[in-house]
């Protein structure tokens, strides 16, 4: 019976984003721990998948989440910081996407991106999410919009 009640609760946008954060961190953990003896093509595919997933996540926040926060008062400072961090993340993703596992600084790029996303996700979850949760937005409706947008991006093959 308890399981049925738990299944009835719709996740809100913050739940969805936190789940995405965990999935992305797991992907980048796998990439950072990739054994040097693995085939380089397999490592490049993993890097490509991780970068694509992070790019889609970034688009979701830019297209759906951040615009919805315009009406939230006393949040602009944290939102501005998140936007700036996203721009840096996008640059790091592009740099890693154009790198090869054979390059000398490749592992450093992976480690830097992994560290940066962990920092960004922590900042969002500790600074932004609590303010959003306390401001009366319809977070479940926002979650539905986010999931719909993600399905569109996945269907389009966006990266």
Secondary structure, 3 states (H helix, E strand, C coil): CHHHHHHHCCCCHHHHHHHHHHHHHHHHHHHHCCCCCCCHHHHHHHHHHHHHHHHHHHHHHHHHHHHHHHHCCCCHHHHHHHHHHHHHHHHHHHHHHCCCCCCCCHHHHHHHHHHHHHHHHHHHHHHHHHHHHCCCCCHHHHHHHHHHHHHHHHHHCCC
